[in-house]
Amino acid sequence: MSRGEQLKQEENMVLTPQAAQAISAEKVASLPATPAQFRCLICGKIYVSHEDLKFHYANEHPDAVVPIVVKLNVNGKDCEVLIEPHWTLQRTLQFRLGLTGAKQMCDHGACGSCTVIMDGRPVLSCITLAAECEGKRIETVEGIAANPKWKPLIDAYCRWDAMQCGYCTPGFLVTAKALLDRNPHPTEEECREALSGNICICGTYPRHSQAVLEATLKMAQGGE
């Protein structure tokens, strides 16, 4: 491949904000309402109903824990997922609903990379059991990205280079969104305090509060 062809290919791979928003919206819209199949997590056999799966476990794996069906409301959509009772919300979002924004990093609730919003409050999905989330409203970074209202926040993060490797960025952005939901006009100190539970190994901390403050001004003006 020539250098010119390589540059052309790279240009075609550029993801515009509009395209990113459309991809997020499509991801949210395509969340499965019910399990497509009920697979035994031990032997891999597939059944058409949860009752059949429970019967299978009783007969072939009597000492094993039977998977359960949990009803979740994620990004405004009701979903039923088949999981083991010990699965975390982060694992469920990633492996059952295909939502990879909440990252698995420390897996001990110490870094904030797995942050989601539950009933208006930021929570650490890596230490939250999915089985405990029935009846609660869960919002992930995909849902935020799909909502045009929050485009100024995402754009501000890009303008202020509030990321390097980007792995921790979704957690920061989700936490920032939760802050603006309860306090649309925070001070810089309030931004820093709200984001203090999120860790960035690349050290982008000063940029985050500046991005949030810029977003508040844009949103107050009703512009992008």
C-alpha positions as CSV (number, residue, x, y, z in Angstrom):
1,M,0.0,0.0,0.0
2,S,1.3,3.4,-1.0
3,R,1.6,6.3,1.5
4,G,-1.2,8.1,-0.4
5,E,-3.5,5.1,-0.1
6,Q,-2.6,4.7,3.6
7,L,-3.5,8.4,4.3
8,K,-6.8,8.0,2.4
9,Q,-7.6,4.9,4.4
10,E,-6.8,6.8,7.6
11,E,-9.1,9.6,6.5
12,N,-12.0,7.2,6.0
13,M,-11.5,5.8,9.5
14,V,-11.9,9.2,11.2
15,L,-15.0,9.0,13.4
16,T,-16.9,12.3,13.5
17,P,-18.9,13.4,16.5
18,Q,-22.1,12.9,14.6
19,A,-21.1,9.3,13.6
20,A,-20.1,8.5,17.1
21,Q,-23.5,9.7,18.4
22,A,-25.3,7.7,15.8
23,I,-23.3,4.5,16.7
24,S,-24.1,5.0,20.4
25,A,-27.8,5.5,19.6
26,E,-27.8,2.4,17.5
27,K,-26.1,0.4,20.3
28,V,-28.7,1.6,22.8
29,A,-31.6,0.8,20.5
30,S,-30.3,-2.7,19.8
31,L,-30.2,-3.8,23.4
32,P,-31.9,-7.2,23.6
33,A,-35.2,-7.2,25.5
34,T,-35.0,-10.9,26.4
35,P,-32.3,-13.6,26.2
36,A,-32.1,-15.1,22.7
37,Q,-31.2,-18.4,24.2
38,F,-30.6,-20.0,27.6
39,R,-27.2,-21.6,27.6
40,C,-25.9,-23.8,30.3
41,L,-22.8,-22.1,31.6
42,I,-21.2,-25.5,32.5
43,C,-21.7,-27.8,29.5
44,G,-22.9,-25.3,26.9
45,K,-26.2,-26.9,26.0
46,I,-28.8,-24.5,24.8
47,Y,-32.5,-24.4,25.8
48,V,-35.5,-22.4,24.7
49,S,-36.7,-21.3,28.1
50,H,-35.4,-20.6,31.6
51,E,-37.6,-23.4,33.0
52,D,-35.9,-25.9,30.7
53,L,-32.5,-24.7,31.8
54,K,-33.4,-25.0,35.4
55,F,-34.7,-28.6,34.8
56,H,-31.3,-29.3,33.0
57,Y,-29.3,-28.1,36.0
58,A,-31.5,-30.1,38.5
59,N,-30.8,-33.3,36.5
60,E,-27.2,-32.8,35.2
61,H,-25.6,-30.3,37.6
62,P,-27.5,-30.7,40.9
63,D,-24.6,-29.2,42.9
64,A,-24.2,-26.1,40.7
65,V,-25.8,-22.7,41.1
66,V,-28.6,-22.2,38.6
67,P,-28.3,-19.0,36.4
68,I,-31.0,-16.4,37.0
69,V,-32.9,-14.0,34.8
70,V,-32.5,-10.4,35.9
71,K,-34.7,-7.5,34.7
72,L,-32.7,-4.3,34.2
73,N,-33.6,-0.9,32.8
74,V,-30.5,0.3,30.9
75,N,-30.4,3.6,29.1
76,G,-34.2,3.8,29.2
77,K,-34.8,0.3,27.8
78,D,-36.0,-2.7,29.8
79,C,-33.8,-5.8,29.3
80,E,-33.8,-9.3,30.7
81,V,-30.4,-11.0,31.0
82,L,-29.3,-14.5,32.0
83,I,-26.5,-14.4,34.5
84,E,-25.0,-16.2,37.5
85,P,-26.1,-14.7,40.8
86,H,-22.6,-13.5,41.6
87,W,-22.1,-11.5,38.3
88,T,-21.3,-7.8,38.7
89,L,-23.2,-5.2,36.9
90,Q,-20.1,-4.3,34.9
91,R,-19.7,-7.9,33.7
92,T,-23.4,-8.1,32.8
93,L,-23.3,-4.9,30.8
94,Q,-20.2,-6.0,28.9
95,F,-20.9,-9.7,28.3
96,R,-24.7,-9.8,28.1
97,L,-25.7,-6.4,26.7
98,G,-22.5,-5.5,24.7
99,L,-22.0,-2.2,26.5
100,T,-18.2,-1.9,26.9
101,G,-18.1,1.7,28.1
102,A,-17.9,0.8,31.8
103,K,-14.4,-0.6,31.9
104,Q,-13.0,-3.4,34.1
105,M,-9.8,-2.0,35.5
106,C,-9.0,-2.4,39.2
107,D,-12.1,-4.7,39.8
108,H,-12.1,-3.5,43.4
109,G,-14.1,-0.3,43.3
110,A,-11.0,1.9,43.6
111,C,-10.5,3.6,40.2
112,G,-13.9,4.7,38.9
113,S,-13.4,3.4,35.3
114,C,-16.5,1.3,35.7
115,T,-18.8,4.1,36.8
116,V,-22.4,4.1,35.7
117,I,-25.4,6.2,36.9
118,M,-28.0,4.4,38.9
119,D,-31.2,6.3,39.9
120,G,-29.3,9.5,39.4
121,R,-26.3,8.6,41.5
122,P,-22.8,7.5,40.2
123,V,-22.0,3.9,41.3
124,L,-19.1,1.5,40.7
125,S,-20.5,-1.3,38.6
126,C,-17.5,-3.6,39.3
127,I,-18.6,-4.0,42.9
128,T,-22.3,-3.9,42.3
129,L,-24.2,-7.1,41.9
130,A,-26.5,-7.1,38.8
131,A,-29.1,-9.1,40.8
132,E,-29.4,-6.1,43.1
133,C,-30.2,-3.7,40.3
134,E,-33.7,-4.8,39.4
135,G,-36.2,-1.9,39.5
136,K,-33.4,0.7,39.2
137,R,-32.6,3.1,36.3
138,I,-29.1,2.5,34.9
139,E,-27.4,4.9,32.6
140,T,-24.1,4.1,30.9
141,V,-21.7,6.3,28.8
142,E,-23.3,4.9,25.6
143,G,-26.7,6.3,26.7
144,I,-25.0,9.7,27.5
145,A,-23.3,9.7,24.1
146,A,-26.5,9.0,22.3
147,N,-28.3,12.0,23.9
148,P,-27.7,15.2,21.9
149,K,-28.1,17.2,25.2
150,W,-24.7,16.0,26.4
151,K,-22.8,16.6,23.2
152,P,-21.2,19.8,24.6
153,L,-19.7,17.8,27.5
154,I,-18.2,15.2,25.1
155,D,-16.9,18.0,22.8
156,A,-15.4,19.8,25.7
157,Y,-13.5,16.6,26.7
158,C,-12.1,16.4,23.2
159,R,-11.1,20.1,23.0
160,W,-9.4,20.0,26.4
161,D,-7.6,16.7,25.6
162,A,-9.0,15.3,28.9
163,M,-7.7,11.8,28.0
164,Q,-4.6,10.1,26.8
165,C,-5.1,6.3,26.5
166,G,-8.8,7.0,27.0
167,Y,-9.4,3.9,29.2
168,C,-10.6,5.9,32.2
169,T,-12.4,8.6,30.2
170,P,-15.9,7.0,30.2
171,G,-15.9,6.8,34.0
172,F,-14.8,10.4,34.3
173,L,-17.5,11.5,31.8
174,V,-20.2,9.6,33.5
175,T,-19.3,11.0,36.8
176,A,-19.2,14.5,35.3
177,K,-22.7,14.0,33.9
178,A,-24.0,12.9,37.2
179,L,-22.5,16.1,38.8
180,L,-24.2,18.3,36.2
181,D,-27.5,16.6,36.7
182,R,-27.6,17.7,40.3
183,N,-25.6,20.9,40.0
184,P,-25.7,22.5,36.5
185,H,-23.3,25.3,37.5
186,P,-20.5,23.7,39.6
187,T,-17.4,25.6,40.7
188,E,-13.9,24.3,39.8
189,E,-13.5,23.0,43.3
190,E,-16.8,21.2,43.1
191,C,-15.8,19.6,39.9
192,R,-12.5,18.4,41.4
193,E,-14.3,17.0,44.4
194,A,-16.9,15.1,42.3
195,L,-14.2,13.6,40.1
196,S,-11.8,12.8,43.0
197,G,-12.9,9.1,43.0
198,N,-11.8,8.6,39.4
199,I,-8.2,7.7,38.8
200,C,-6.2,8.4,35.6
201,I,-2.8,6.8,35.3
202,C,-1.9,9.2,32.5
203,G,-2.4,12.2,34.8
204,T,-5.0,14.2,32.9
205,Y,-6.6,15.5,36.1
206,P,-6.3,19.3,35.5
207,R,-8.1,19.0,32.1
208,H,-11.3,17.3,33.4
209,S,-12.6,20.2,35.5
210,Q,-11.8,22.7,32.7
211,A,-13.8,20.5,30.3
212,V,-16.7,20.3,32.6
213,L,-16.7,24.1,33.3
214,E,-16.6,24.8,29.5
215,A,-19.5,22.4,29.0
216,T,-21.6,24.1,31.6
217,L,-21.2,27.4,29.7
218,K,-22.1,25.9,26.4
219,M,-25.1,24.1,27.8
220,A,-26.3,27.2,29.5
221,Q,-26.2,29.1,26.2
222,G,-28.0,26.3,24.5
223,G,-25.2,25.9,22.0
224,E,-22.8,23.2,20.9
